[in-house]
Amino acid sequence: MTNPYNCTKPGNLFVGYARLIQEIINGLRNGHSYALIGGRRCGKTSLLMQLEKILNSGGLESYAAQVHRFSIQRFDTLSVAGLFGFIYATVTAGCDVPAWPERTPRGVYQTFLDLLETHQATLVDAKGARWLAILLVDELDAAIKRLPDDVFFQNLRHLLMDSPFHPHFRVVASGATEMAGLIYSGSSPLNNLRHKYLRILSAKQARKLLTAGFAETYETEVLFKLTGRHPYLLQGLLEKLWDQRPDCWDKATVRQAGKDFLREHRDFTHWLEDFDPAACAVYRQLAQAPGHALSFTQLREQVPPEVRTEVEDAITVLSYHGVIDDTDPDEPELAGTLFKNWFLNRTEPATCELAPTGATASTGNSGGHPEIHVQVNPVIHGATIEQTFSAEQVTQMQETIASLKRTIEELPIEKSAKLRAQHALDEADIELQAPATSGQPQTGTIKSAIEHSADILKSAGTATDHLNTFIQKANRIGPVLGQSMGWLSSLF
């Protein structure tokens, strides 16, 4: 049987948003256009595909509606002429009208209107008097950086609101954070679009996704806690779990699926790019709070003074990225530990900037090295001895790995060698975040990752004094890993 889950395939096993889709369809019927705002991998494309499917099956029965879904990313080069030429060709497809002209002496948008006016009778004959073009535009905000100005957006607003053809056009456009600049304020070029936000799945919707490949009897608490019911993360872990086909899940099985997922998908860095300082500050407070929930008032009190007025907007941003749950707007809470662990381990606390290759900041000790307090508790299972670590010890090891990554970043060697050495340490990072077995990080995995990284540096011709800096930092956690203080020195 083929794995039903595929987290990278838009539209696969679409669940949820039935009420939102119906609300949009009702709004289209009444002349409204919409902006769908969601973070990367939150399901914007999938929602547009589902909307297209419903509209094509007769969702707007009183109109001769034609649905045209396209992505801004389809265009190799982007221009106002290219966009309006594409819309013109799409709308007039199948009609006996001339092609879009190579030159537009009266201006691009005016030429577009002139052509529609000239051939209005042909359009009516071919499509009916109530012809309606519904443009489902994916990643509209990608056009912001690729166009020299906002002329296209201003023209689009006029087309939808004031032009003679506004009864014949509707738009549903998707985007992420940069869509805000297009729609929010009174001076924004597309402030006529009604904005709708994507969210995490409800527990009922998440269980529906689960039952596409598993029985309802499977335990979901650990899975939902790890993913936060984020549609992309949830389907990604279910994809991994389906390949394993376990008879039942336990904490270790789900964590291993999370570890495998993180190794193959590196999306979190891109998510972070959409967070402004206020969003980062709010998320950090929630991630560090007992119970991972704070009231709106508490958040305003605890974030830096310079972003206190932006807390409400920050909550909205984090919610439509699927990393918090604001079902109760007065007390938002964290959604998902997979992203939380990555965020706390990979970002600088003061600035929220991504540390080199995703490493976290140092603890601020005067010597520049994290202090390691060794307290190893042996747990005997048959003939083997496993080491158990406190949460503090795990954090200290994560900070040491982060310090090693920063050391690599500063080495005078080729960038490719730096990346290989840093990526080797990712194995240790992932093991510390989501242990493969027994719920405890495996010292052998961490030790091998560090040794592999050091070996890459040596093979790249790293000078002895620079390599020694790396080795000395790594040696500090030798006792925690069951090794001597000079463990790595003895190998190199």
C-alpha positions as CSV (number, residue, x, y, z in Angstrom):
1,M,0.0,0.0,0.0
2,T,1.3,3.4,-0.9
3,N,2.1,5.9,1.9
4,P,-0.9,8.3,1.9
5,Y,1.1,11.0,3.5
6,N,3.2,13.5,1.6
7,C,4.0,16.7,3.4
8,T,5.6,18.4,0.4
9,K,2.7,17.8,-2.0
10,P,0.2,20.7,-2.0
11,G,-3.4,19.6,-1.5
12,N,-2.5,16.1,-0.3
13,L,-5.0,15.0,2.3
14,F,-6.5,18.4,2.7
15,V,-8.5,18.8,6.0
16,G,-10.2,21.7,7.7
17,Y,-11.2,25.3,6.7
18,A,-14.6,24.2,5.5
19,R,-16.2,27.2,7.2
20,L,-13.6,29.6,5.9
21,I,-14.0,28.4,2.3
22,Q,-17.7,28.8,2.5
23,E,-17.3,32.3,3.9
24,I,-15.0,33.2,1.0
25,I,-17.4,31.8,-1.6
26,N,-20.3,33.8,-0.1
27,G,-18.1,36.9,-0.2
28,L,-17.1,36.3,-3.8
29,R,-20.8,36.1,-4.7
30,N,-21.2,39.5,-3.0
31,G,-18.4,41.2,-4.8
32,H,-15.6,40.8,-2.3
33,S,-12.0,39.8,-2.8
34,Y,-9.7,38.2,-0.2
35,A,-6.1,37.9,1.1
36,L,-5.2,34.6,2.6
37,I,-2.4,35.1,5.1
38,G,-0.4,32.2,6.4
39,G,3.2,31.2,7.2
40,R,5.3,29.1,4.9
41,R,4.1,25.5,4.7
42,C,0.8,26.4,6.5
43,G,-1.4,25.3,3.6
44,K,-2.1,28.4,1.6
45,T,-1.6,26.6,-1.8
46,S,-3.6,23.7,-0.6
47,L,-6.5,25.9,0.4
48,L,-6.5,27.7,-2.9
49,M,-6.5,24.3,-4.7
50,Q,-9.5,23.2,-2.6
51,L,-11.3,26.5,-3.2
52,E,-10.6,26.0,-7.0
53,K,-12.1,22.5,-6.8
54,I,-15.3,23.7,-5.1
55,L,-15.8,26.7,-7.4
56,N,-15.3,24.6,-10.5
57,S,-18.0,22.2,-9.2
58,G,-20.6,25.0,-9.2
59,G,-19.8,26.9,-6.1
60,L,-21.1,30.2,-7.7
61,E,-24.1,28.9,-9.5
62,S,-25.6,32.3,-10.3
63,Y,-22.4,33.4,-12.3
64,A,-20.7,32.2,-15.4
65,A,-17.6,31.9,-13.3
66,Q,-14.2,30.8,-14.6
67,V,-11.5,30.1,-12.0
68,H,-7.9,30.7,-12.8
69,R,-5.3,29.6,-10.3
70,F,-1.6,30.6,-10.7
71,S,1.4,31.4,-8.7
72,I,3.6,34.5,-9.0
73,Q,6.6,32.1,-8.9
74,R,5.6,30.8,-12.4
75,F,7.0,33.9,-14.0
76,D,10.7,33.9,-14.9
77,T,10.7,37.7,-15.1
78,L,8.0,39.9,-13.6
79,S,6.6,43.1,-14.9
80,V,3.3,45.0,-14.9
81,A,3.0,44.3,-18.7
82,G,3.7,40.6,-18.1
83,L,1.1,40.3,-15.4
84,F,-1.7,42.1,-17.1
85,G,-0.8,40.4,-20.4
86,F,-1.2,37.1,-18.6
87,I,-4.5,38.0,-17.0
88,Y,-5.8,39.2,-20.4
89,A,-4.8,36.0,-22.1
90,T,-6.3,33.9,-19.3
91,V,-9.6,35.7,-19.3
92,T,-10.0,35.8,-23.1
93,A,-8.9,32.2,-23.7
94,G,-11.2,30.6,-26.3
95,C,-12.5,34.0,-27.5
96,D,-11.8,35.4,-31.0
97,V,-9.8,38.4,-29.8
98,P,-6.3,39.7,-30.7
99,A,-3.3,38.7,-28.6
100,W,-1.8,41.1,-26.0
101,P,0.2,43.7,-28.0
102,E,4.0,44.0,-27.8
103,R,3.7,47.8,-27.2
104,T,1.3,49.7,-25.0
105,P,1.6,53.4,-25.8
106,R,-1.4,54.3,-23.7
107,G,0.1,52.5,-20.7
108,V,-0.2,48.9,-19.6
109,Y,-3.3,49.1,-17.5
110,Q,-5.1,51.4,-19.8
111,T,-4.4,49.1,-22.7
112,F,-5.8,46.2,-20.6
113,L,-9.0,48.1,-20.0
114,D,-9.2,49.3,-23.6
115,L,-9.0,45.7,-24.9
116,L,-11.7,44.5,-22.6
117,E,-13.9,47.4,-23.6
118,T,-13.3,46.8,-27.3
119,H,-14.1,43.1,-27.1
120,Q,-16.8,43.1,-24.4
121,A,-19.4,41.9,-26.8
122,T,-17.2,38.9,-27.8
123,L,-16.7,38.1,-24.1
124,V,-20.4,38.2,-23.4
125,D,-21.2,36.0,-26.5
126,A,-18.6,33.4,-25.4
127,K,-19.1,33.5,-21.6
128,G,-22.4,35.0,-20.9
129,A,-23.5,38.4,-19.6
130,R,-22.6,37.5,-16.0
131,W,-19.1,36.3,-16.9
132,L,-16.8,36.3,-13.9
133,A,-13.1,35.8,-13.7
134,I,-11.9,34.6,-10.3
135,L,-8.1,34.9,-10.0
136,L,-6.6,32.7,-7.3
137,V,-3.1,34.1,-7.0
138,D,-0.6,32.1,-4.9
139,E,2.3,34.0,-3.3
140,L,1.3,37.4,-4.4
141,D,3.6,39.0,-1.9
142,A,6.6,37.5,-3.9
143,A,5.8,40.2,-6.5
144,I,6.7,42.9,-3.9
145,K,10.4,42.3,-4.2
146,R,10.4,41.6,-7.9
147,L,8.5,44.6,-9.2
148,P,10.1,48.1,-9.1
149,D,7.1,49.8,-7.5
150,D,3.5,49.2,-6.4
151,V,1.9,50.3,-9.7
152,F,0.6,46.8,-10.4
153,F,-1.1,46.6,-7.0
154,Q,-2.6,50.0,-7.4
155,N,-4.0,49.0,-10.8
156,L,-5.3,45.8,-9.5
157,R,-7.1,47.6,-6.7
158,H,-8.7,49.9,-9.3
159,L,-9.8,47.0,-11.4
160,L,-11.5,45.3,-8.5
161,M,-13.2,48.5,-7.1
162,D,-13.6,51.3,-9.6
163,S,-13.1,50.1,-13.1
164,P,-16.1,49.4,-15.5
165,F,-15.2,45.8,-15.2
166,H,-15.1,45.4,-11.4
167,P,-18.3,43.3,-11.5
168,H,-16.4,40.7,-13.6
169,F,-13.3,40.2,-11.5
170,R,-12.6,38.8,-8.1
171,V,-9.2,37.9,-6.5
172,V,-8.2,35.6,-3.7
173,A,-4.5,36.1,-3.1
174,S,-2.2,34.2,-0.7
175,G,0.9,35.4,1.0
176,A,2.9,35.6,4.2
177,T,4.1,38.4,6.4
178,E,4.9,40.8,3.5
179,M,1.2,40.7,2.5
180,A,0.6,43.0,5.5
181,G,2.1,45.9,3.8
182,L,-0.3,45.4,0.9
183,I,-3.5,45.2,2.7
184,Y,-3.5,46.5,6.3
185,S,-3.4,50.3,6.4
186,G,-5.6,52.9,4.6
187,S,-2.7,53.8,2.3
188,S,-1.9,50.2,1.4
189,P,-2.4,49.5,-2.3
190,L,-4.6,46.5,-1.7
191,N,-6.5,47.5,1.4
192,N,-9.7,46.5,-0.3
193,L,-8.9,42.8,0.2
194,R,-10.6,41.2,3.2
195,H,-7.9,39.3,5.1
196,K,-8.3,35.8,6.4
197,Y,-5.7,34.0,8.5
198,L,-4.7,30.4,8.5
199,R,-4.2,28.6,11.8
200,I,-3.1,25.3,13.3
201,L,-5.5,22.4,12.9
202,S,-8.1,21.7,15.5
203,A,-7.8,18.4,17.4
204,K,-10.7,17.0,15.3
205,Q,-9.1,18.1,12.0
206,A,-5.8,16.6,13.1
207,R,-7.4,13.3,14.0
208,K,-9.0,13.3,10.5
209,L,-5.6,13.6,9.0
210,L,-4.3,10.8,11.3
211,T,-7.1,8.4,10.2
212,A,-6.1,8.7,6.6
213,G,-3.4,6.1,7.3
214,F,-3.9,4.9,10.9
215,A,-6.6,3.6,13.1
216,E,-8.4,6.0,15.5
217,T,-7.0,4.0,18.4
218,Y,-3.5,5.4,18.0
219,E,-2.4,7.7,20.8
220,T,-2.0,11.3,19.7
221,E,-0.9,13.2,22.7
222,V,2.8,13.0,22.1
223,L,2.4,13.5,18.3
224,F,0.2,16.6,18.7
225,K,2.4,18.1,21.4
226,L,5.5,17.7,19.2
227,T,3.9,19.2,16.1
228,G,1.5,21.6,17.7
229,R,-1.0,20.3,15.1
230,H,0.8,22.3,12.4
231,P,-0.5,20.7,9.2
232,Y,2.9,20.5,7.5
233,L,4.7,19.1,10.6
234,L,1.9,16.8,11.5
235,Q,1.7,15.2,8.0
236,G,5.5,15.1,7.8
237,L,5.8,13.0,11.0
238,L,2.8,10.8,10.0
239,E,4.6,10.2,6.8
240,K,7.6,8.9,8.7
241,L,5.5,6.9,11.1
242,W,3.6,5.3,8.3
243,D,6.8,4.1,6.7
244,Q,7.7,2.4,10.0
245,R,4.1,1.1,10.5
246,P,4.5,0.6,14.2
247,D,1.8,-1.3,16.0
248,C,1.6,1.5,18.5
249,W,3.3,4.7,19.3
250,D,5.4,5.6,22.3
251,K,7.3,8.8,23.1
252,A,10.5,7.4,21.6
253,T,8.9,6.3,18.3
254,V,7.4,9.8,17.8
255,R,10.6,11.5,18.7
256,Q,12.5,9.4,16.3
257,A,10.1,10.4,13.6
258,G,10.7,14.0,14.5
259,K,14.4,13.5,14.4
260,D,14.2,11.9,10.9
261,F,12.0,14.8,9.7
262,L,14.4,17.5,11.0
263,R,17.3,15.8,9.3
264,E,15.5,15.9,5.9
265,H,13.6,19.2,6.1
266,R,15.2,22.5,7.1
267,D,12.3,24.8,6.9
268,F,12.5,26.5,10.3
269,T,15.2,29.0,9.2
270,H,12.9,30.3,6.5
271,W,10.0,30.6,9.1
272,L,12.3,32.7,11.3
273,E,12.9,35.1,8.4
274,D,9.3,36.2,8.6
275,F,9.4,37.1,12.3
276,D,10.1,40.7,13.2
277,P,11.6,41.6,16.6
278,A,8.2,41.8,18.3
279,A,7.2,38.3,17.1
280,C,10.6,36.9,18.2
281,A,10.3,38.6,21.6
282,V,6.7,37.3,22.2
283,Y,7.6,33.8,21.0
284,R,10.6,33.6,23.3
285,Q,8.5,34.7,26.3
286,L,5.9,32.0,25.6
287,A,8.6,29.3,25.0
288,Q,10.2,30.1,28.3
289,A,7.1,30.5,30.4
290,P,5.8,27.8,32.8
291,G,3.1,26.0,30.9
292,H,4.1,27.9,27.7
293,A,1.1,30.3,28.1
294,L,0.9,33.9,29.1
295,S,-1.9,36.5,29.2
296,F,-1.8,39.4,26.9
297,T,-1.0,41.7,29.8
298,Q,1.9,39.5,31.0
299,L,3.3,39.5,27.5
300,R,3.2,43.3,27.3
301,E,5.0,43.5,30.7
302,Q,7.7,41.0,29.8
303,V,8.8,41.9,26.3
304,P,11.3,44.7,25.7
305,P,9.8,48.2,26.0
306,E,10.5,49.0,22.4
307,V,8.1,46.3,21.1
308,R,5.3,46.5,23.7
309,T,2.9,48.3,21.4
310,E,3.4,45.6,18.8
311,V,2.4,42.6,20.9
312,E,-1.0,42.2,19.4
313,D,0.3,42.2,15.8
314,A,3.1,39.8,16.9
315,I,0.5,37.3,18.3
316,T,-1.3,37.4,14.9
317,V,1.9,36.8,13.0
318,L,2.9,33.8,15.2
319,S,-0.6,32.4,15.0
320,Y,-0.8,32.4,11.2
321,H,2.6,30.8,11.1
322,G,1.2,28.0,13.2
323,V,3.7,28.2,16.1
324,I,1.2,29.5,18.7
325,D,-2.4,28.8,19.4
326,D,-4.5,32.0,20.0
327,T,-7.9,30.3,20.2
328,D,-8.1,32.2,23.5
329,P,-6.9,35.7,22.3
330,D,-6.4,36.9,25.9
331,E,-4.0,34.0,26.7
332,P,-2.1,32.7,23.7
333,E,0.0,29.5,24.2
334,L,2.8,27.7,22.5
335,A,1.9,25.2,19.7
336,G,4.5,22.5,19.2
337,T,7.8,21.6,20.9
338,L,9.6,20.7,17.7
339,F,9.9,24.4,16.6
340,K,10.3,25.6,20.1
341,N,13.4,23.5,20.8
342,W,14.9,24.6,17.5
343,F,14.2,28.3,18.2
344,L,15.6,28.3,21.7
345,N,18.7,26.3,20.6
346,R,19.4,28.2,17.4
347,T,18.7,31.9,18.0
348,E,20.5,34.6,19.8
349,P,18.5,35.6,22.9
350,A,19.2,39.3,22.7
351,T,18.6,39.9,19.0
352,C,16.7,36.7,17.8
353,E,19.1,36.5,14.9
354,L,20.1,33.1,13.7
355,A,23.5,32.1,15.0
356,P,26.0,30.6,12.5
357,T,24.4,27.6,10.8
358,G,21.6,27.6,13.3
359,A,23.7,27.6,16.5
360,T,22.6,29.3,19.6
361,A,24.3,32.0,21.5
362,S,26.8,31.4,24.3
363,T,25.8,31.6,27.9
364,G,27.8,34.7,28.5
365,N,30.4,33.2,30.9
366,S,33.5,35.3,31.3
367,G,35.7,32.8,29.7
368,G,33.5,32.5,26.6
369,H,32.9,28.8,27.2
370,P,29.7,27.2,28.7
371,E,30.3,25.7,32.1
372,I,29.7,22.0,32.3
373,H,28.6,20.6,35.6
374,V,29.2,16.8,35.5
375,Q,26.6,14.7,37.2
376,V,26.1,11.4,35.4
377,N,23.6,8.9,36.7
378,P,24.1,5.4,35.4
379,V,21.0,3.3,34.6
380,I,21.7,-0.4,34.1
381,H,19.8,-2.4,31.5
382,G,21.1,-5.9,31.4
383,A,24.8,-5.7,30.5
384,T,24.7,-2.1,29.3
385,I,24.9,1.2,31.1
386,E,23.1,4.2,29.9
387,Q,23.7,7.7,31.1
388,T,20.8,9.9,32.1
389,F,21.0,13.7,32.0
390,S,19.1,16.5,33.7
391,A,17.5,19.2,31.6
392,E,20.3,21.5,32.6
393,Q,23.0,19.1,31.4
394,V,21.2,18.7,28.1
395,T,21.1,22.5,27.7
396,Q,24.8,22.7,28.6
397,M,25.7,20.2,25.9
398,Q,23.5,22.0,23.4
399,E,25.4,25.3,24.2
400,T,28.7,23.6,23.7
401,I,27.7,22.3,20.3
402,A,26.6,25.8,19.5
403,S,29.9,27.2,20.6
404,L,31.7,24.7,18.4
405,K,29.6,25.8,15.4
406,R,30.6,29.4,16.0
407,T,34.2,28.4,16.2
408,I,33.9,26.7,12.8
409,E,32.3,29.7,11.3
410,E,35.4,31.8,12.2
411,L,38.0,29.4,10.8
412,P,40.0,30.6,7.8
413,I,39.0,27.6,5.6
414,E,36.8,27.0,2.6
415,K,33.1,27.7,3.1
416,S,32.2,24.2,1.9
417,A,34.4,22.6,4.5
418,K,32.8,24.8,7.2
419,L,29.3,23.7,6.2
420,R,30.3,20.0,6.2
421,A,31.8,20.3,9.6
422,Q,28.8,22.3,11.0
423,H,26.3,19.9,9.4
424,A,28.1,17.0,11.1
425,L,27.4,18.6,14.4
426,D,23.7,18.8,13.4
427,E,23.6,15.1,14.3
428,A,24.4,15.9,17.9
429,D,21.9,18.8,17.9
430,I,19.1,16.6,16.7
431,E,20.0,13.8,19.1
432,L,19.8,16.3,22.0
433,Q,16.5,17.7,20.8
434,A,14.8,14.4,19.9
435,P,16.7,11.4,21.2
436,A,16.3,8.3,19.0
437,T,15.7,5.8,21.8
438,S,14.9,5.6,25.5
439,G,14.1,9.3,25.7
440,Q,17.7,10.1,26.6
441,P,20.4,11.5,24.3
442,Q,22.8,8.8,23.2
443,T,26.4,9.8,24.1
444,G,27.8,7.7,21.3
445,T,25.8,9.7,18.7
446,I,27.0,13.0,20.1
447,K,30.6,11.8,20.5
448,S,30.7,10.5,16.9
449,A,29.2,13.8,15.5
450,I,31.9,15.8,17.2
451,E,34.7,13.5,16.1
452,H,33.4,13.5,12.5
453,S,33.3,17.3,12.6
454,A,36.9,17.5,13.9
455,D,38.0,15.0,11.2
456,I,36.5,17.2,8.5
457,L,38.3,20.2,9.8
458,K,41.6,18.4,9.9
459,S,41.1,17.1,6.4
460,A,40.4,20.6,5.2
461,G,43.8,21.7,6.3
462,T,42.8,23.7,9.4
463,A,45.9,25.1,11.1
464,T,46.9,23.4,14.3
465,D,46.2,26.3,16.5
466,H,42.7,26.8,15.1
467,L,42.0,23.1,15.3
468,N,43.2,23.1,18.9
469,T,40.6,25.8,19.8
470,F,37.8,23.5,18.5
471,I,39.3,20.5,20.3
472,Q,39.7,22.3,23.7
473,K,36.1,23.3,23.6
474,A,35.0,19.8,22.8
475,N,37.2,18.3,25.5
476,R,35.2,20.2,28.1
477,I,32.2,17.9,27.7
478,G,34.3,14.7,27.6
479,P,33.4,13.7,31.2
480,V,29.7,14.3,30.4
481,L,30.0,11.9,27.5
482,G,31.8,9.3,29.6
483,Q,35.2,10.3,28.2
484,S,38.4,11.8,29.6
485,M,39.0,15.6,29.6
486,G,41.6,15.1,26.9
487,W,39.4,12.7,24.8
488,L,39.5,14.5,21.5
489,S,43.1,15.7,21.9
490,S,44.2,12.0,22.1
491,L,42.5,11.3,18.7
492,F,44.0,14.3,16.9
